[in-house]
Amino acid sequence: MLDRLGFKPIEIAAFLGKSPDNIGVQLNIIRKKKGKPRSENKTEINTSKEEAEVKP
């Protein structure tokens, strides 16, 4: 959420008391999961409004 609000990994790390490297790794993991085609996530049910919207 903080990433989507425009905070940089170093700022997020300061908020959470983590290292900026750790935050960068976690953000990459999250981005990769969200970037997977829907067919690869068949067992995952997503009720998020943001992901239900069609993005250009």
C-alpha positions in Angstrom: 0.0 0.0 0.0 2.8 2.4 0.9 4.4 1.7 -2.5 1.2 2.5 -4.3 1.0 5.8 -2.4 4.4 6.8 -3.8 6.7 6.1 -0.9 10.2 4.9 -1.8 11.6 1.7 -0.4 13.9 3.6 1.9 11.0 5.5 3.4 8.9 2.4 3.8 11.8 0.7 5.5 12.0 3.6 8.0 8.3 3.3 8.8 8.5 -0.5 9.3 11.9 -0.7 11.0 13.2 -3.0 8.2 16.2 -2.6 5.8 15.6 -0.9 2.5 17.0 -4.1 0.8 14.4 -6.2 2.6 11.6 -3.9 1.4 12.9 -4.0 -2.1 12.9 -7.7 -2.2 9.4 -7.9 -0.7 8.0 -5.4 -3.2 9.5 -7.4 -6.1 7.9 -10.6 -4.8 4.5 -8.8 -4.5 4.8 -7.3 -8.0 5.7 -10.7 -9.5 2.7 -12.3 -7.9 0.4 -9.5 -9.1 1.9 -9.7 -12.6 1.1 -13.4 -13.1 -1.6 -14.2 -15.7 -4.9 -15.2 -14.1 -4.7 -18.8 -15.4 -1.7 -19.4 -13.2 -3.6 -18.4 -10.1 -6.7 -20.6 -10.5 -6.8 -21.7 -6.8 -6.6 -18.1 -5.6 -9.8 -16.2 -5.3 -9.5 -12.4 -5.5 -12.2 -10.2 -4.2 -10.2 -7.0 -4.4 -12.0 -4.2 -6.1 -8.8 -2.8 -7.6 -7.8 -6.1 -9.3 -11.4 -6.7 -10.5 -11.2 -3.5 -12.6 -9.9 -3.7 -16.2 -6.6 -1.8 -16.6 -5.6 -0.4 -20.0 
